[in-house]
Amino acid sequence: MEKQLGYQNIFLKPQKCIVESRKKCSTSIVLGHQTFDMPVYPANMKSVVDIGTCKFLARNNWFYTMHRFGVDVLDFIIEMNKEGLFTSISIGINEESYKILEKIYQEPLHVDYITIDVANAWSEKTHKMISFIKEKFPETFLIVGNVATSEAIKDIQNWGASGAKIGLAGGSVCITKNKTGVARLMVSTILDCYKVSEIPLIADGGIVEHGDIAKAIACGATMVMAGSLFAGYDQSAGSIIEIEDTEYKEYYGSASKHNKNKIKNIEGKKTLVKYRGDMNRLLTELKEDLQSSISYLGGSDLKIFKTAICYEI
């Protein structure tokens, strides 16, 4: 039996502040060939991001990944390229995914980031897809996920992954743990993966409070992906629904019947998120909170998290 830790089980130890103002702290992060304003971005879920979300984030110099469900990937890439925005797409590991990639290759179209997006990426089918993408798109930054162990990290980085998306059953609308009995808490996942990783880690799932982002980075994550945190805004996917004079947006898991449009291997559910207005407010608040974290830890940029001390509670 192994003891497992989640974000709620730890806090970060404060240190002497070295900046005149927390506003002086930099939250910028390099991923691939680009530098982004923050190390956090929305989950590539149909109920969270659409093309409007992607354009909004790219224009604000935040990372994004477009989901892969019912998307005309070629049209998406062409539209982003026309507007001079970077391209970040998701792909599966089935035959249809190979056909999509082959079309992109034949055009040819430039793709900055590709995310292999499957529930358990530690498989020979993923290995085959990684090899295909590395052959066709050698300059593209390839994120592979999801995995949740150091053993899996060793394999996917040897197979050619540029980055790894880590986490299993941590999302609020994920019911994998209830349906299968398989799950892993995020702090333990990050710590385990980080000890062997030679590639950037993206911690996916389990974010409840803004401070959880700082905790994830302190444990070894380069970037953080969050779903419900970004749901319900004007720039989020979906339409506003009014119920008894209160406005909501739908939020559902990628493995739910609402996303799949079929009842098979259901491991996600749907909920309603209260309408939250303009996402610009969220981006500002997330940055301010992370700047405060950096200042409390005695740093001026994200490098301070490498020496942060965590308390188990």
C-alpha positions in Angstrom: 0.0 0.0 0.0 1.3 3.5 -0.9 0.2 6.7 0.8 -1.1 9.2 -1.8 -1.2 13.0 -1.5 -3.4 15.6 -3.2 -3.2 19.3 -3.3 -5.3 19.6 -0.1 -2.7 17.7 1.8 0.2 20.2 1.4 1.0 23.9 1.8 4.2 25.8 0.9 6.6 27.3 3.4 7.0 31.1 3.3 10.4 32.7 2.9 11.9 36.2 3.1 10.4 38.5 0.4 13.0 40.0 -2.0 10.8 42.1 -4.3 9.5 45.6 -3.7 6.1 44.6 -5.1 4.6 41.3 -6.1 3.7 42.9 -9.4 7.5 42.7 -10.2 7.3 38.9 -10.1 7.4 37.2 -13.5 5.1 34.3 -14.3 6.3 33.7 -17.8 7.1 30.2 -18.9 8.8 28.6 -22.0 7.1 25.7 -23.6 8.6 24.5 -26.9 9.7 27.4 -29.0 7.4 30.0 -27.4 7.2 31.9 -24.1 3.8 32.3 -22.5 2.5 34.7 -19.9 1.4 32.0 -17.4 2.0 28.3 -16.7 -1.7 27.4 -16.7 -4.3 26.8 -19.4 -7.8 25.3 -19.9 -8.4 21.6 -20.4 -8.8 20.5 -24.0 -12.5 19.7 -23.4 -15.4 20.3 -25.6 -17.3 22.0 -22.8 -14.4 24.3 -22.0 -12.7 25.4 -25.2 -13.8 26.2 -28.7 -12.2 28.2 -31.5 -13.1 31.5 -29.8 -11.5 30.4 -26.6 -8.3 29.4 -28.4 -8.1 32.7 -30.3 -8.7 34.7 -27.1 -6.0 32.8 -25.2 -3.5 33.0 -28.1 -4.0 36.8 -28.4 -3.3 37.2 -24.7 -0.2 35.0 -24.9 -1.6 32.1 -23.0 -1.2 28.5 -24.0 -4.2 26.5 -25.2 -5.0 23.2 -26.8 -8.0 22.7 -29.0 -10.1 19.6 -28.2 -10.5 16.8 -30.8 -14.2 16.1 -30.7 -16.1 17.0 -33.8 -13.5 19.5 -34.9 -12.4 20.1 -38.5 -8.7 20.2 -37.6 -7.6 21.4 -41.0 -10.0 24.3 -41.0 -8.9 25.2 -37.4 -5.2 25.3 -38.3 -5.8 27.3 -41.5 -7.9 29.9 -39.6 -5.3 30.2 -36.8 -2.5 30.5 -39.3 -4.4 33.2 -41.2 -4.7 35.3 -38.1 -1.0 34.8 -37.2 -1.8 32.8 -34.1 0.1 29.7 -32.9 -1.5 26.3 -33.5 -2.1 23.7 -30.8 -4.3 20.7 -31.6 -5.4 17.4 -30.0 -5.3 14.0 -31.7 -6.3 10.5 -30.8 -4.6 7.2 -31.6 -7.3 5.6 -33.9 -7.2 5.2 -37.6 -9.2 8.5 -38.1 -6.4 10.3 -36.3 -3.8 9.0 -38.8 -6.0 10.2 -41.7 -6.3 13.7 -40.2 -2.5 14.0 -39.6 -1.8 12.7 -43.1 -4.0 15.5 -44.5 -2.2 18.1 -42.5 1.1 16.7 -43.7 0.0 16.7 -47.4 -1.3 20.3 -47.4 1.3 21.0 -45.8 0.2 23.0 -42.8 2.3 24.3 -39.9 1.4 22.9 -36.5 3.3 24.3 -33.4 1.9 21.9 -30.8 0.2 18.4 -31.0 -1.3 16.7 -27.9 -2.0 13.0 -28.1 -5.1 13.0 -25.9 -6.1 9.6 -24.6 -7.1 8.4 -21.1 -4.2 6.1 -20.7 -1.3 6.9 -23.0 1.0 4.2 -21.7 0.4 1.8 -24.6 1.9 0.4 -27.8 -0.8 2.2 -29.8 0.5 5.5 -28.4 4.1 4.4 -29.1 3.1 3.9 -32.8 1.4 7.3 -33.0 4.4 9.1 -31.4 6.7 7.5 -34.0 4.3 8.6 -36.8 4.1 12.2 -35.6 7.8 12.5 -35.0 8.4 11.3 -38.6 5.9 13.6 -40.2 6.2 16.6 -37.9 9.7 16.6 -36.4 9.7 20.3 -35.5 6.3 20.1 -33.7 6.3 20.1 -29.9 4.5 16.8 -29.0 2.7 16.5 -25.7 1.6 13.0 -24.8 -1.0 12.2 -22.2 -2.4 11.1 -20.0 0.0 9.1 -17.8 0.4 8.9 -14.0 3.6 7.0 -13.1 7.3 7.3 -13.4 7.5 4.1 -15.3 5.1 5.5 -18.0 7.2 8.7 -18.1 10.3 6.7 -18.9 8.6 5.0 -21.8 6.9 8.0 -23.4 10.0 10.2 -23.3 12.1 7.3 -24.8 9.4 7.0 -27.5 9.9 10.7 -28.4 7.4 12.8 -26.4 8.4 16.5 -26.0 6.2 16.9 -22.9 3.9 14.7 -20.8 0.4 15.4 -19.6 0.0 13.7 -16.3 -3.0 12.8 -14.1 -5.6 10.1 -13.8 -9.2 10.6 -12.6 -8.5 14.0 -10.9 -11.1 16.1 -12.7 -14.3 17.1 -11.0 -16.5 15.6 -13.8 -14.3 12.5 -14.2 -15.9 9.4 -12.7 -13.1 6.9 -13.7 -12.3 6.3 -10.1 -15.9 5.4 -9.4 -16.4 3.2 -12.5 -13.0 1.4 -12.4 -11.5 1.9 -9.0 -8.3 3.3 -10.7 -7.1 6.8 -9.7 -4.1 8.7 -8.4 -3.9 11.9 -6.4 -2.1 14.8 -8.1 0.7 15.6 -5.7 1.9 12.0 -5.6 1.5 11.8 -9.4 3.7 14.9 -10.0 6.4 13.9 -7.5 6.6 10.4 -8.9 6.8 11.5 -12.5 9.2 14.4 -11.8 11.9 12.2 -10.3 12.6 10.6 -13.7 11.3 13.1 -16.2 13.6 14.8 -18.7 10.7 16.6 -20.4 8.1 19.2 -19.2 5.2 17.9 -17.1 1.7 19.3 -17.5 -0.4 18.5 -14.3 -3.9 17.8 -15.5 -6.8 17.7 -13.0 -7.6 18.3 -9.4 -7.3 22.1 -9.3 -9.8 23.4 -6.8 -8.2 26.6 -5.6 -5.9 29.1 -7.3 -3.1 28.1 -4.8 -3.2 24.6 -6.2 -1.4 25.9 -9.3 1.6 27.0 -7.2 1.6 23.7 -5.3 1.7 21.8 -8.6 4.6 23.8 -9.9 6.4 23.4 -6.6 6.1 19.6 -6.9 7.6 19.6 -10.4 5.0 20.6 -12.9 6.0 23.0 -15.7 2.5 23.7 -16.7 -1.0 23.1 -15.2 -4.2 22.2 -17.0 -7.6 22.9 -15.4 -11.1 22.3 -16.5 -13.8 23.7 -14.3 -11.6 26.7 -13.4 -12.1 28.0 -17.0 -15.7 26.9 -17.5 -18.7 29.2 -17.5 -17.1 32.4 -19.0 -18.1 34.4 -22.0 -15.0 33.1 -23.8 -15.6 29.5 -22.7 -17.3 27.0 -24.9 -21.1 26.5 -24.8 -24.2 28.6 -24.6 -25.8 30.3 -21.6 -28.7 28.3 -20.1 -31.2 30.1 -17.8 -32.8 28.1 -15.0 -35.1 29.9 -12.5 -33.6 33.3 -13.3 -30.0 32.0 -12.8 -27.6 31.7 -15.8 -25.4 28.6 -16.2 -23.1 26.9 -18.8 -22.8 23.1 -19.1 -19.6 21.4 -18.1 -19.0 17.8 -18.8 -16.1 15.3 -19.0 -14.6 14.1 -22.3 -15.6 10.5 -21.4 -19.2 11.4 -20.8 -22.2 10.5 -23.0 -22.7 14.3 -23.6 -19.3 14.5 -25.3 -19.3 11.1 -27.0 -23.0 11.2 -28.1 -23.0 7.4 -27.4 -23.4 5.2 -24.3 -20.1 3.3 -24.2 -17.3 3.2 -21.7 -18.8 6.2 -19.9 -16.4 7.6 -17.3 -17.5 11.3 -17.2 -20.6 13.2 -16.0 -22.2 16.6 -16.7 -22.8 19.5 -14.3 -23.8 23.1 -14.5 -21.4 26.0 -13.8 -22.8 29.4 -12.9 -22.2 31.9 -15.7 -19.1 34.0 -14.7 -18.9 36.8 -17.3 -15.6 38.0 -18.9 -12.6 35.6 -18.6 -10.2 38.5 -18.6 -11.0 38.9 -14.9 -9.9 35.3 -14.3 -6.7 35.7 -16.2 -5.8 38.8 -14.2 -6.6 37.1 -10.9 -4.7 33.9 -11.7 -1.6 36.0 -12.6 -1.9 38.1 -9.5 -2.2 35.1 -7.2 0.8 33.3 -8.7 2.8 36.5 -8.4 1.9 36.6 -4.8 3.0 32.9 -4.4 6.4 33.8 -5.9 6.8 36.7 -3.5 5.9 34.7 -0.5 8.4 32.0 -1.4 11.2 34.6 -1.7 11.6 34.7 -5.4 11.1 36.9 -8.4 10.1 34.4 -11.0 9.0 30.7 -11.4 12.5 29.4 -10.7 11.8 29.9 -7.0 9.5 26.9 -7.0 12.5 24.6 -7.6 13.6 25.3 -4.0 10.1 25.6 -2.4 9.5 23.5 0.8 6.2 21.7 1.1 4.5 20.9 4.4 2.4 17.8 4.6 -0.8 18.5 6.7 
